Amino acid sequence: MRIGMSVNGSAQDHDVEARTLLVQYLREACGLTGTKIGCDTSSCGACTVLVDGESVKSCTMLAAQADGATITTIEGLANGDEWHPVQTAFHENHGLQCGYCTAGMVLAAVSLLEEIPNPTEREVRLGLEGNLCRCTGYHNIVKSVLAAAQTLQESK
Amino acid sequence: VIPASFDYVRAGSAAEAISLVGEHGEDAKFLAGGMSLLPLMKLRLATPSVLVDVGRGRKRAGDVLEIIRALERRADATVAPAHGLCLWEVGY
């Protein structure tokens, strides 16, 4: 079947099998391998992307379900050479260890801060509940998200 | 893991969704968000031959608040009429 969507601002149009998962579509058809496949069962959140601005686990959504949608992956978050404040915060606060969960964590955090612009530490931990870090680097991830929230608040 | 092959059809209305599932019979399944059905399909615990997507135009998390504030059951969605076995009367 023919599907099309806007991925990181560029129009994509491909002929895919109905069973193609969104994560597969992004990685294989669009060549955007920043989105990772972790558990493949929607438990770990490594494949999190933004579909129409909201975080979605792309291993458990069909590409066909995203037909016509606007997708943001980790590749599309920065504005040219300028990182998104959440990316900067992860860098500055060492919010990653091996980095495998990072793309998903960052996008889940962007979606969380969209919903709760000024979260408490507890709200950050609850909000990122669906994203697992097997290095157990949660402490700095939470710190990064809180720092990003502050930067985003100050820039308003 | 990728689910087994199936046909994907998108329903434009409730009536169309019902008639599509009627047309394809037992092997057709409604696809709402897919967060439960797709994992089952990946494990081959469910192998529908047709998916009828009714999950387009879904509500956002924030809409739930509005629905609660409206104090009106129908602000959420139309409830399907009882179909099949149901309680008609309670008599004493």
gemmi code that builds the backbone of each chain (N, CA, C; Angstrom):
import gemmi

chains = {
    "A": [
        ("MET", (0.834, -1.194, 0.000), (0.000, 0.000, 0.000), (0.877, 1.257, 0.000)),
        ("ARG", (0.288, 2.309, -0.547), (1.027, 3.560, -0.667), (0.753, 4.435, 0.570)),
        ("ILE", (1.801, 4.856, 1.243), (1.584, 5.756, 2.380), (2.553, 6.934, 2.302)),
        ("GLY", (2.126, 8.023, 2.904), (2.969, 9.205, 2.910), (2.842, 9.929, 4.233)),
        ("MET", (3.921, 10.550, 4.657), (3.868, 11.340, 5.882), (4.998, 12.352, 5.847)),
        ("SER", (4.915, 13.327, 6.722), (5.989, 14.302, 6.803), (6.925, 13.854, 7.919)),
        ("VAL", (8.183, 13.579, 7.564), (9.151, 13.142, 8.569), (10.233, 14.203, 8.694)),
        ("ASN", (10.325, 14.809, 9.846), (11.307, 15.876, 10.107), (11.210, 16.969, 9.040)),
        ("GLY", (10.003, 17.264, 8.620), (9.789, 18.354, 7.677), (9.937, 17.955, 6.220)),
        ("SER", (10.337, 16.719, 5.941), (10.423, 16.347, 4.537), (9.327, 15.333, 4.193)),
        ("ALA", (8.745, 15.527, 3.029), (7.624, 14.675, 2.614), (8.155, 13.306, 2.189)),
        ("GLN", (7.596, 12.259, 2.772), (7.995, 10.899, 2.429), (6.803, 10.208, 1.788)),
        ("ASP", (7.109, 9.355, 0.826), (6.041, 8.664, 0.124), (6.597, 7.313, -0.321)),
        ("HIS", (6.034, 6.217, 0.192), (6.601, 4.901, -0.114), (5.499, 3.871, -0.273)),
        ("ASP", (5.853, 2.840, -1.015), (4.970, 1.709, -1.173), (5.428, 0.653, -0.169)),
        ("VAL", (4.596, 0.340, 0.812), (5.024, -0.607, 1.850), (3.984, -1.705, 2.047)),
        ("GLU", (4.400, -2.783, 2.691), (3.456, -3.819, 3.095), (2.626, -3.275, 4.248)),
        ("ALA", (1.383, -3.716, 4.352), (0.509, -3.223, 5.423), (1.092, -3.509, 6.797)),
        ("ARG", (1.848, -4.590, 6.915), (2.368, -4.977, 8.233), (3.637, -4.232, 8.640)),
        ("THR", (4.105, -3.312, 7.813), (5.314, -2.547, 8.144), (5.086, -1.717, 9.407)),
        ("LEU", (5.974, -1.870, 10.362), (5.869, -1.083, 11.593), (6.450, 0.299, 11.355)),
        ("LEU", (5.977, 1.271, 12.121), (6.458, 2.639, 11.917), (7.980, 2.721, 12.094)),
        ("VAL", (8.510, 2.024, 13.100), (9.956, 2.091, 13.340), (10.738, 1.536, 12.145)),
        ("GLN", (10.199, 0.465, 11.573), (10.824, -0.145, 10.403), (10.780, 0.815, 9.220)),
        ("TYR", (9.643, 1.458, 9.072), (9.459, 2.426, 7.992), (10.493, 3.551, 8.104)),
        ("LEU", (10.630, 4.084, 9.322), (11.554, 5.200, 9.525), (13.000, 4.772, 9.276)),
        ("ARG", (13.346, 3.585, 9.766), (14.738, 3.132, 9.641), (15.061, 2.646, 8.239)),
        ("GLU", (14.141, 1.861, 7.670), (14.466, 1.199, 6.408), (14.019, 1.973, 5.169)),
        ("ALA", (12.819, 2.531, 5.193), (12.359, 3.264, 4.011), (12.928, 4.683, 4.000)),
        ("CYS", (12.928, 5.345, 5.172), (13.405, 6.732, 5.216), (14.899, 6.801, 5.525)),
        ("GLY", (15.497, 5.703, 5.952), (16.934, 5.688, 6.248), (17.299, 6.449, 7.514)),
        ("LEU", (16.343, 6.641, 8.416), (16.616, 7.391, 9.645), (16.846, 6.401, 10.791)),
        ("THR", (18.110, 6.032, 10.980), (18.410, 4.977, 11.943), (18.670, 5.503, 13.357)),
        ("GLY", (18.395, 6.782, 13.574), (18.522, 7.335, 14.929), (17.498, 6.726, 15.865)),
        ("THR", (16.355, 6.337, 15.336), (15.319, 5.682, 16.134), (15.720, 4.219, 16.303)),
        ("LYS", (15.832, 3.778, 17.554), (16.330, 2.426, 17.817), (15.195, 1.443, 18.088)),
        ("ILE", (15.475, 0.189, 17.776), (14.566, -0.886, 18.178), (15.189, -1.532, 19.406)),
        ("GLY", (14.473, -1.473, 20.519), (15.011, -2.058, 21.744), (14.356, -3.389, 22.008)),
        ("CYS", (13.250, -3.359, 22.747), (12.596, -4.606, 23.144), (11.652, -5.118, 22.073)),
        ("ASP", (11.184, -4.220, 21.197), (10.248, -4.587, 20.139), (8.879, -5.008, 20.682)),
        ("THR", (8.607, -4.726, 21.944), (7.319, -5.112, 22.529), (6.669, -3.943, 23.270)),
        ("SER", (7.089, -2.735, 22.965), (6.551, -1.501, 23.566), (6.821, -1.364, 25.064)),
        ("SER", (7.803, -2.094, 25.582), (8.125, -1.953, 27.006), (9.226, -0.921, 27.260)),
        ("CYS", (10.174, -0.784, 26.326), (11.408, -0.070, 26.666), (11.458, 1.387, 26.201)),
        ("GLY", (10.711, 1.731, 25.171), (10.666, 3.127, 24.739), (11.830, 3.608, 23.892)),
        ("ALA", (12.769, 2.715, 23.520), (13.913, 3.150, 22.707), (13.452, 3.681, 21.348)),
        ("CYS", (12.300, 3.215, 20.881), (11.810, 3.571, 19.547), (10.871, 4.781, 19.574)),
        ("THR", (10.818, 5.497, 20.716), (9.884, 6.622, 20.839), (10.133, 7.705, 19.785)),
        ("VAL", (9.080, 8.102, 19.100), (9.135, 9.241, 18.169), (7.926, 10.130, 18.451)),
        ("LEU", (7.888, 11.301, 17.856), (6.718, 12.158, 18.017), (5.828, 12.017, 16.790)),
        ("VAL", (4.579, 11.650, 17.020), (3.587, 11.581, 15.953), (2.599, 12.708, 16.220)),
        ("ASP", (2.545, 13.674, 15.336), (1.744, 14.883, 15.541), (2.031, 15.497, 16.923)),
        ("GLY", (3.302, 15.517, 17.279), (3.739, 16.190, 18.505), (3.658, 15.368, 19.780)),
        ("GLU", (3.071, 14.179, 19.718), (2.960, 13.369, 20.932), (3.847, 12.141, 20.835)),
        ("SER", (4.421, 11.741, 21.979), (5.343, 10.601, 21.941), (4.584, 9.295, 21.725)),
        ("VAL", (5.147, 8.473, 20.853), (4.546, 7.195, 20.492), (5.666, 6.172, 20.376)),
        ("LYS", (5.397, 4.958, 20.834), (6.385, 3.882, 20.661), (6.205, 3.305, 19.265)),
        ("SER", (7.168, 3.591, 18.400), (6.970, 3.316, 16.976), (7.111, 1.839, 16.614)),
        ("CYS", (7.479, 0.982, 17.596), (7.536, -0.460, 17.301), (6.158, -1.078, 17.415)),
        ("THR", (5.201, -0.329, 17.949), (3.876, -0.885, 18.163), (2.829, -0.030, 17.460)),
        ("MET", (3.240, 0.558, 16.358), (2.311, 1.312, 15.530), (2.639, 0.943, 14.089)),
        ("LEU", (1.618, 0.728, 13.301), (1.854, 0.428, 11.892), (2.196, 1.723, 11.169)),
        ("ALA", (3.064, 1.607, 10.174), (3.363, 2.780, 9.361), (2.062, 3.310, 8.757)),
        ("ALA", (1.167, 2.383, 8.401), (-0.106, 2.779, 7.798), (-0.946, 3.651, 8.730)),
        ("GLN", (-0.816, 3.413, 10.038), (-1.571, 4.223, 11.001), (-1.053, 5.656, 11.043)),
        ("ALA", (0.191, 5.844, 10.631), (0.781, 7.181, 10.660), (0.666, 7.876, 9.303)),
        ("ASP", (-0.047, 7.245, 8.374), (-0.235, 7.840, 7.046), (-0.824, 9.249, 7.200)),
        ("GLY", (-0.165, 10.224, 6.609), (-0.661, 11.599, 6.669), (-0.235, 12.366, 7.908)),
        ("ALA", (0.485, 11.704, 8.808), (0.862, 12.364, 10.062), (2.170, 13.152, 9.905)),
        ("THR", (2.499, 13.906, 10.940), (3.763, 14.627, 10.995), (4.628, 13.962, 12.049)),
        ("ILE", (5.783, 13.465, 11.626), (6.647, 12.700, 12.523), (7.914, 13.496, 12.818)),
        ("THR", (8.334, 13.467, 14.070), (9.649, 14.009, 14.420), (10.474, 12.894, 15.031)),
        ("THR", (11.650, 12.650, 14.468), (12.575, 11.686, 15.067), (13.737, 12.481, 15.644)),
        ("ILE", (14.656, 11.787, 16.264), (15.792, 12.468, 16.888), (16.578, 13.292, 15.858)),
        ("GLU", (16.579, 12.831, 14.605), (17.327, 13.554, 13.562), (16.713, 14.924, 13.265)),
        ("GLY", (15.423, 15.072, 13.577), (14.743, 16.301, 13.197), (14.539, 17.275, 14.336)),
        ("LEU", (15.138, 16.963, 15.488), (14.854, 17.770, 16.674), (15.658, 19.071, 16.706)),
        ("ALA", (16.912, 18.984, 16.276), (17.753, 20.185, 16.296), (17.291, 21.147, 15.207)),
        ("ASN", (17.568, 22.423, 15.438), (17.243, 23.436, 14.449), (18.550, 23.788, 13.748)),
        ("GLY", (18.835, 23.107, 12.647), (20.119, 23.287, 11.964), (21.251, 22.825, 12.862)),
        ("ASP", (22.184, 23.731, 13.165), (23.307, 23.388, 14.033), (22.970, 23.586, 15.501)),
        ("GLU", (21.789, 24.143, 15.732), (21.440, 24.477, 17.106), (20.624, 23.340, 17.724)),
        ("TRP", (21.158, 22.737, 18.783), (20.455, 21.638, 19.435), (19.167, 22.107, 20.089)),
        ("HIS", (18.265, 21.174, 20.218), (17.063, 21.410, 21.008), (17.492, 21.501, 22.479)),
        ("PRO", (16.860, 22.350, 23.296), (17.256, 22.477, 24.711), (17.317, 21.134, 25.456)),
        ("VAL", (16.476, 20.196, 25.084), (16.525, 18.888, 25.765), (17.818, 18.148, 25.390)),
        ("GLN", (18.225, 18.272, 24.131), (19.484, 17.649, 23.708), (20.664, 18.276, 24.448)),
        ("THR", (20.672, 19.617, 24.518), (21.740, 20.333, 25.221), (21.794, 19.895, 26.688)),
        ("ALA", (20.621, 19.786, 27.305), (20.571, 19.409, 28.720), (21.103, 17.994, 28.942)),
        ("PHE", (20.773, 17.084, 28.046), (21.304, 15.714, 28.175), (22.835, 15.727, 28.052)),
        ("HIS", (23.337, 16.576, 27.160), (24.785, 16.687, 26.971), (25.444, 17.249, 28.218)),
        ("GLU", (24.898, 18.365, 28.697), (25.524, 19.058, 29.821), (25.431, 18.277, 31.132)),
        ("ASN", (24.361, 17.514, 31.286), (24.163, 16.791, 32.547), (24.553, 15.321, 32.452)),
        ("HIS", (25.199, 14.980, 31.376), (25.616, 13.598, 31.143), (24.424, 12.651, 31.320)),
        ("GLY", (23.352, 12.968, 30.597), (22.117, 12.190, 30.718), (22.125, 10.912, 29.902)),
        ("LEU", (23.288, 10.357, 29.666), (23.351, 9.097, 28.920), (24.620, 8.353, 29.268)),
        ("GLN", (24.543, 7.034, 29.098), (25.760, 6.236, 29.268), (26.076, 5.555, 27.943)),
        ("CYS", (25.414, 4.429, 27.648), (25.724, 3.798, 26.359), (25.027, 4.508, 25.209)),
        ("GLY", (23.935, 5.200, 25.504), (23.264, 6.006, 24.485), (22.142, 5.318, 23.730)),
        ("TYR", (21.927, 4.040, 23.990), (20.926, 3.326, 23.187), (19.507, 3.840, 23.448)),
        ("CYS", (19.223, 4.194, 24.682), (17.862, 4.653, 25.020), (17.691, 6.141, 24.760)),
        ("THR", (18.795, 6.833, 24.435), (18.790, 8.299, 24.454), (17.806, 8.942, 23.481)),
        ("ALA", (17.775, 8.448, 22.233), (16.875, 9.073, 21.257), (15.439, 9.018, 21.767)),
        ("GLY", (15.052, 7.868, 22.300), (13.703, 7.698, 22.834), (13.473, 8.543, 24.068)),
        ("MET", (14.486, 8.581, 24.949), (14.380, 9.367, 26.186), (14.179, 10.849, 25.847)),
        ("VAL", (14.971, 11.342, 24.905), (14.924, 12.763, 24.556), (13.539, 13.107, 23.990)),
        ("LEU", (13.029, 12.258, 23.102), (11.726, 12.569, 22.500), (10.597, 12.422, 23.514)),
        ("ALA", (10.709, 11.439, 24.398), (9.698, 11.299, 25.454), (9.744, 12.529, 26.355)),
        ("ALA", (10.960, 13.029, 26.613), (11.107, 14.215, 27.463), (10.523, 15.452, 26.785)),
        ("VAL", (10.734, 15.566, 25.469), (10.179, 16.711, 24.738), (8.651, 16.692, 24.855)),
        ("SER", (8.072, 15.524, 24.676), (6.621, 15.388, 24.757), (6.130, 15.661, 26.182)),
        ("LEU", (6.879, 15.175, 27.164), (6.515, 15.392, 28.572), (6.521, 16.883, 28.908)),
        ("LEU", (7.570, 17.594, 28.442), (7.680, 19.018, 28.771), (6.644, 19.855, 28.021)),
        ("GLU", (6.169, 19.315, 26.923), (5.090, 19.973, 26.193), (3.805, 19.911, 27.041)),
        ("GLU", (3.627, 18.762, 27.690), (2.432, 18.520, 28.496), (2.532, 19.185, 29.865)),
        ("ILE", (3.705, 19.026, 30.514), (3.945, 19.618, 31.835), (5.226, 20.455, 31.715)),
        ("PRO", (5.085, 21.759, 31.452), (6.273, 22.581, 31.188), (7.195, 22.723, 32.401)),
        ("ASN", (6.622, 22.626, 33.600), (7.443, 22.840, 34.786), (7.266, 21.669, 35.763)),
        ("PRO", (7.784, 20.505, 35.406), (7.491, 19.319, 36.207), (8.340, 19.216, 37.467)),
        ("THR", (7.817, 18.490, 38.439), (8.615, 18.159, 39.618), (9.449, 16.932, 39.257)),
        ("GLU", (10.394, 16.597, 40.141), (11.229, 15.428, 39.873), (10.345, 14.184, 39.752)),
        ("ARG", (9.349, 14.111, 40.625), (8.460, 12.950, 40.608), (7.694, 12.862, 39.279)),
        ("GLU", (7.241, 14.023, 38.796), (6.505, 14.038, 37.526), (7.394, 13.604, 36.358)),
        ("VAL", (8.687, 13.974, 36.434), (9.616, 13.549, 35.384), (9.779, 12.036, 35.439)),
        ("ARG", (9.961, 11.510, 36.647), (10.139, 10.063, 36.783), (8.892, 9.321, 36.307)),
        ("LEU", (7.721, 9.841, 36.662), (6.472, 9.207, 36.209), (6.321, 9.325, 34.696)),
        ("GLY", (6.664, 10.500, 34.176), (6.507, 10.761, 32.750), (7.414, 9.898, 31.886)),
        ("LEU", (8.564, 9.525, 32.437), (9.508, 8.715, 31.661), (9.462, 7.243, 32.055)),
        ("GLU", (8.378, 6.891, 32.740), (8.185, 5.525, 33.213), (8.285, 4.494, 32.084)),
        ("GLY", (7.811, 4.885, 30.919), (7.789, 3.951, 29.794), (9.092, 3.877, 29.018)),
        ("ASN", (10.124, 4.536, 29.507), (11.419, 4.498, 28.830), (12.458, 3.901, 29.761)),
        ("LEU", (13.045, 2.799, 29.327), (13.998, 2.109, 30.192), (15.437, 2.405, 29.775)),
        ("CYS", (16.284, 2.559, 30.781), (17.718, 2.749, 30.563), (18.404, 1.573, 31.243)),
        ("ARG", (18.965, 0.674, 30.434), (19.547, -0.524, 31.041), (20.888, -0.236, 31.706)),
        ("CYS", (21.477, 0.936, 31.413), (22.668, 1.338, 32.161), (22.254, 1.865, 33.539)),
        ("THR", (20.958, 2.006, 33.747), (20.379, 2.591, 34.969), (20.864, 4.014, 35.220)),
        ("GLY", (20.966, 4.783, 34.136), (21.427, 6.164, 34.282), (20.317, 7.150, 34.583)),
        ("TYR", (19.304, 6.700, 35.296), (18.117, 7.538, 35.499), (18.407, 8.853, 36.212)),
        ("HIS", (19.319, 8.802, 37.167), (19.576, 9.995, 37.973), (19.899, 11.202, 37.080)),
        ("ASN", (20.856, 11.004, 36.169), (21.248, 12.121, 35.306), (20.230, 12.412, 34.216)),
        ("ILE", (19.445, 11.404, 33.849), (18.393, 11.642, 32.852), (17.354, 12.590, 33.452)),
        ("VAL", (16.958, 12.300, 34.696), (15.975, 13.148, 35.371), (16.536, 14.563, 35.546)),
        ("LYS", (17.803, 14.616, 35.927), (18.474, 15.907, 36.097), (18.455, 16.698, 34.769)),
        ("SER", (18.717, 15.992, 33.679), (18.726, 16.624, 32.356), (17.359, 17.201, 32.012)),
        ("VAL", (16.307, 16.423, 32.279), (14.961, 16.871, 31.919), (14.567, 18.086, 32.757)),
        ("LEU", (14.939, 18.059, 34.033), (14.628, 19.213, 34.891), (15.393, 20.447, 34.416)),
        ("ALA", (16.648, 20.255, 33.992), (17.449, 21.375, 33.488), (16.845, 21.918, 32.197)),
        ("ALA", (16.396, 21.000, 31.331), (15.780, 21.428, 30.064), (14.505, 22.204, 30.337)),
        ("ALA", (13.731, 21.768, 31.327), (12.488, 22.460, 31.660), (12.786, 23.904, 32.052)),
        ("GLN", (13.858, 24.063, 32.826), (14.245, 25.407, 33.263), (14.668, 26.273, 32.064)),
        ("THR", (15.496, 25.709, 31.188), (15.942, 26.463, 30.010), (14.749, 26.875, 29.172)),
        ("LEU", (13.818, 25.931, 28.957), (12.653, 26.226, 28.127), (11.781, 27.301, 28.765)),
        ("GLN", (11.667, 27.262, 30.104), (10.886, 28.267, 30.819), (11.526, 29.647, 30.668)),
        ("GLU", (12.866, 29.676, 30.823), (13.583, 30.955, 30.744), (13.529, 31.570, 29.354)),
        ("SER", (13.460, 30.711, 28.338), (13.479, 31.229, 26.969), (12.103, 31.745, 26.529)),
        ("LYS", (11.100, 31.551, 27.391), (9.752, 31.997, 27.029), (9.575, 33.502, 27.248)),
    ],
    "B": [
        ("VAL", (10.138, -8.259, 15.776), (9.258, -9.224, 15.102), (8.196, -8.457, 14.333)),
        ("ILE", (7.869, -8.964, 13.177), (6.889, -8.305, 12.324), (5.653, -9.192, 12.251)),
        ("PRO", (4.466, -8.594, 12.331), (3.259, -9.434, 12.277), (3.127, -10.164, 10.938)),
        ("ALA", (2.336, -11.222, 10.940), (2.031, -11.925, 9.688), (1.236, -10.988, 8.773)),
        ("SER", (1.242, -11.279, 7.498), (0.573, -10.398, 6.532), (-0.931, -10.272, 6.797)),
        ("PHE", (-1.428, -9.106, 6.495), (-2.874, -8.862, 6.602), (-3.213, -7.726, 5.657)),
        ("ASP", (-4.503, -7.538, 5.426), (-4.940, -6.380, 4.656), (-5.352, -5.294, 5.617)),
        ("TYR", (-5.018, -4.073, 5.263), (-5.339, -2.937, 6.129), (-6.370, -2.076, 5.433)),
        ("VAL", (-7.488, -1.842, 6.093), (-8.473, -0.922, 5.526), (-8.830, 0.117, 6.570)),
        ("ARG", (-9.084, 1.299, 6.107), (-9.390, 2.398, 7.019), (-10.878, 2.713, 6.921)),
        ("ALA", (-11.524, 2.731, 8.063), (-12.953, 3.027, 8.065), (-13.173, 4.525, 8.210)),
        ("GLY", (-14.016, 5.076, 7.365), (-14.275, 6.508, 7.415), (-15.373, 6.872, 8.403)),
        ("SER", (-16.188, 5.891, 8.761), (-17.285, 6.158, 9.698), (-17.593, 4.880, 10.461)),
        ("ALA", (-18.399, 5.016, 11.507), (-18.767, 3.843, 12.312), (-19.504, 2.827, 11.445)),
        ("ALA", (-20.427, 3.332, 10.613), (-21.219, 2.428, 9.776), (-20.307, 1.663, 8.812)),
        ("GLU", (-19.327, 2.370, 8.266), (-18.409, 1.734, 7.329), (-17.563, 0.676, 8.047)),
        ("ALA", (-17.141, 0.992, 9.268), (-16.334, 0.051, 10.042), (-17.106, -1.239, 10.288)),
        ("ILE", (-18.369, -1.082, 10.673), (-19.195, -2.258, 10.975), (-19.430, -3.073, 9.711)),
        ("SER", (-19.681, -2.382, 8.608), (-19.954, -3.143, 7.397), (-18.678, -3.819, 6.875)),
        ("LEU", (-17.521, -3.186, 7.093), (-16.256, -3.814, 6.670), (-15.977, -5.080, 7.462)),
        ("VAL", (-16.211, -5.003, 8.773), (-15.976, -6.186, 9.604), (-17.008, -7.263, 9.248)),
        ("GLY", (-18.234, -6.848, 8.969), (-19.268, -7.795, 8.554), (-18.877, -8.512, 7.268)),
        ("GLU", (-18.312, -7.753, 6.370), (-17.923, -8.272, 5.059), (-16.819, -9.328, 5.178)),
        ("HIS", (-15.874, -9.077, 6.088), (-14.714, -9.970, 6.184), (-14.870, -11.045, 7.247)),
        ("GLY", (-15.922, -10.921, 8.053), (-16.229, -11.984, 9.016), (-15.245, -12.103, 10.161)),
        ("GLU", (-15.156, -13.324, 10.675), (-14.390, -13.641, 11.886), (-12.923, -13.199, 11.832)),
        ("ASP", (-12.369, -13.208, 10.628), (-10.942, -12.932, 10.501), (-10.608, -11.451, 10.566)),
        ("ALA", (-11.629, -10.607, 10.564), (-11.370, -9.169, 10.598), (-11.355, -8.684, 12.038)),
        ("LYS", (-10.465, -7.749, 12.320), (-10.411, -7.171, 13.663), (-10.366, -5.655, 13.546)),
        ("PHE", (-10.997, -5.006, 14.549), (-10.885, -3.548, 14.622), (-9.498, -3.193, 15.143)),
        ("LEU", (-8.893, -2.181, 14.568), (-7.620, -1.668, 15.062), (-7.895, -0.267, 15.605)),
        ("ALA", (-7.748, -0.115, 16.924), (-7.959, 1.216, 17.508), (-6.579, 1.871, 17.594)),
        ("GLY", (-5.901, 1.751, 18.724), (-4.524, 2.251, 18.780), (-3.546, 1.178, 18.358)),
        ("GLY", (-3.876, -0.057, 18.713), (-3.025, -1.190, 18.363), (-2.027, -1.575, 19.439)),
        ("MET", (-2.041, -0.837, 20.568), (-1.032, -1.124, 21.595), (-1.247, -2.479, 22.267)),
        ("SER", (-2.418, -3.068, 22.149), (-2.627, -4.426, 22.667), (-2.630, -5.433, 21.531)),
        ("LEU", (-3.324, -5.076, 20.440), (-3.469, -6.032, 19.333), (-2.141, -6.292, 18.608)),
        ("LEU", (-1.365, -5.243, 18.354), (-0.127, -5.452, 17.590), (0.870, -6.377, 18.294)),
        ("PRO", (1.086, -6.229, 19.631), (1.974, -7.201, 20.284), (1.471, -8.641, 20.142)),
        ("LEU", (0.154, -8.834, 20.227), (-0.407, -10.183, 20.059), (-0.160, -10.701, 18.654)),
        ("MET", (-0.255, -9.791, 17.678), (-0.025, -10.194, 16.287), (1.444, -10.519, 16.028)),
        ("LYS", (2.326, -9.793, 16.712), (3.759, -10.081, 16.549), (4.082, -11.480, 17.066)),
        ("LEU", (3.401, -11.870, 18.152), (3.650, -13.188, 18.738), (2.821, -14.280, 18.062)),
        ("ARG", (2.051, -13.902, 17.043), (1.174, -14.834, 16.316), (0.069, -15.402, 17.225)),
        ("LEU", (-0.230, -14.687, 18.314), (-1.345, -15.114, 19.159), (-2.652, -14.621, 18.551)),
        ("ALA", (-2.544, -13.617, 17.705), (-3.683, -13.161, 16.910), (-3.193, -13.062, 15.474)),
        ("THR", (-3.975, -13.618, 14.550), (-3.570, -13.546, 13.136), (-4.757, -13.126, 12.267)),
        ("PRO", (-5.258, -11.914, 12.505), (-6.371, -11.461, 11.667), (-5.925, -11.291, 10.220)),
        ("SER", (-6.827, -11.550, 9.293), (-6.441, -11.375, 7.890), (-6.746, -9.955, 7.421)),
        ("VAL", (-7.646, -9.286, 8.158), (-7.991, -7.906, 7.804), (-8.009, -7.054, 9.070)),
        ("LEU", (-7.378, -5.894, 9.004), (-7.486, -4.937, 10.104), (-8.303, -3.747, 9.631)),
        ("VAL", (-9.349, -3.436, 10.381), (-10.183, -2.278, 10.058), (-9.795, -1.172, 11.033)),
        ("ASP", (-9.089, -0.176, 10.524), (-8.574, 0.891, 11.385), (-9.683, 1.876, 11.736)),
        ("VAL", (-10.001, 1.926, 13.027), (-11.002, 2.887, 13.497), (-10.349, 3.897, 14.443)),
        ("GLY", (-9.006, 3.874, 14.484), (-8.307, 4.702, 15.464), (-7.846, 6.046, 14.938)),
        ("ARG", (-8.374, 6.467, 13.812), (-7.971, 7.770, 13.276), (-8.734, 8.860, 14.014)),
        ("GLY", (-8.168, 10.030, 14.036), (-8.844, 11.150, 14.699), (-9.067, 10.882, 16.168)),
        ("ARG", (-8.099, 10.209, 16.801), (-8.268, 9.857, 18.212), (-8.173, 11.091, 19.093)),
        ("LYS", (-8.679, 10.936, 20.310), (-8.672, 12.043, 21.256), (-7.304, 12.150, 21.899)),
        ("ARG", (-6.964, 13.367, 22.260), (-5.692, 13.591, 22.944), (-5.904, 13.448, 24.449)),
        ("ALA", (-4.797, 13.245, 25.163), (-4.888, 13.048, 26.610), (-5.648, 14.199, 27.268)),
        ("GLY", (-5.413, 15.418, 26.799), (-6.037, 16.597, 27.393), (-7.550, 16.630, 27.236)),
        ("ASP", (-8.051, 15.927, 26.211), (-9.492, 15.923, 25.963), (-10.264, 15.231, 27.075)),
        ("VAL", (-9.578, 14.326, 27.780), (-10.246, 13.571, 28.835), (-10.799, 14.526, 29.894)),
        ("LEU", (-10.005, 15.568, 30.214), (-10.444, 16.549, 31.202), (-11.746, 17.217, 30.770)),
        ("GLU", (-11.800, 17.581, 29.512), (-13.000, 18.236, 28.980), (-14.219, 17.315, 29.090)),
        ("ILE", (-13.981, 16.038, 28.801), (-15.070, 15.067, 28.850), (-15.590, 14.951, 30.277)),
        ("ILE", (-14.653, 14.930, 31.234), (-15.062, 14.817, 32.639), (-15.824, 16.076, 33.048)),
        ("ARG", (-15.314, 17.224, 32.646), (-15.961, 18.494, 33.010), (-17.348, 18.608, 32.402)),
        ("ALA", (-17.527, 18.029, 31.225), (-18.809, 18.147, 30.535), (-19.929, 17.423, 31.286)),
        ("LEU", (-19.567, 16.477, 32.168), (-20.556, 15.693, 32.924), (-21.625, 15.116, 31.995)),
        ("GLU", (-21.204, 14.700, 30.860), (-22.155, 14.219, 29.856), (-21.529, 13.015, 29.179)),
        ("ARG", (-22.144, 11.856, 29.374), (-21.565, 10.613, 28.869), (-21.316, 10.694, 27.356)),
        ("ARG", (-22.200, 11.367, 26.654), (-22.091, 11.377, 25.190), (-21.004, 12.322, 24.661)),
        ("ALA", (-20.400, 13.119, 25.583), (-19.297, 13.973, 25.143), (-18.106, 13.108, 24.746)),
        ("ASP", (-18.075, 11.880, 25.252), (-16.970, 10.980, 24.946), (-17.175, 10.357, 23.573)),
        ("ALA", (-18.118, 9.463, 23.476), (-18.354, 8.795, 22.204), (-19.718, 8.138, 22.255)),
        ("THR", (-20.225, 7.823, 21.117), (-21.496, 7.121, 21.045), (-21.259, 5.685, 21.499)),
        ("VAL", (-22.161, 5.182, 22.308), (-22.027, 3.812, 22.794), (-22.758, 2.888, 21.823)),
        ("ALA", (-22.115, 1.799, 21.491), (-22.738, 0.845, 20.574), (-23.956, 0.219, 21.234)),
        ("PRO", (-25.021, -0.005, 20.484), (-26.187, -0.651, 21.079), (-25.848, -2.078, 21.493)),
        ("ALA", (-26.525, -2.555, 22.538), (-26.293, -3.925, 23.000), (-26.581, -4.885, 21.858)),
        ("HIS", (-25.720, -5.848, 21.682), (-25.854, -6.744, 20.558), (-25.598, -8.152, 21.068)),
        ("GLY", (-26.525, -9.056, 20.840), (-26.343, -10.420, 21.319), (-27.006, -10.601, 22.663)),
        ("LEU", (-26.347, -11.332, 23.544), (-26.934, -11.685, 24.831), (-26.920, -10.484, 25.755)),
        ("CYS", (-28.094, -10.068, 26.216), (-28.109, -8.981, 27.180), (-29.313, -9.106, 28.099)),
        ("LEU", (-29.235, -8.412, 29.213), (-30.278, -8.475, 30.226), (-31.460, -7.600, 29.812)),
        ("TRP", (-32.654, -8.207, 29.737), (-33.831, -7.456, 29.315), (-34.594, -6.885, 30.491)),
        ("GLU", (-34.702, -7.701, 31.525), (-35.601, -7.325, 32.599), (-35.189, -8.013, 33.880)),
        ("VAL", (-35.354, -7.331, 34.984), (-35.143, -7.978, 36.277), (-36.477, -7.967, 36.995)),
        ("GLY", (-37.042, -9.138, 37.233), (-38.363, -9.200, 37.862), (-38.313, -9.898, 39.202)),
        ("TYR", (-39.101, -9.413, 40.146), (-39.180, -10.065, 41.463), (-40.601, -10.505, 41.688)),
    ],
}
model = gemmi.Model(1)
for chain_id, residues in chains.items():
    chain = gemmi.Chain(chain_id)
    for i, (resn, *xyz) in enumerate(residues, 1):
        res = gemmi.Residue()
        res.name, res.seqid = resn, gemmi.SeqId(i, " ")
        for name, pos in zip(("N", "CA", "C"), xyz):
            atom = gemmi.Atom()
            atom.name, atom.element = name, gemmi.Element(name[0])
            atom.pos, atom.b_iso = gemmi.Position(*pos), 0.0
            res.add_atom(atom)
        chain.add_residue(res)
    model.add_chain(chain)
structure = gemmi.Structure()
structure.add_model(model)
structure.setup_entities()
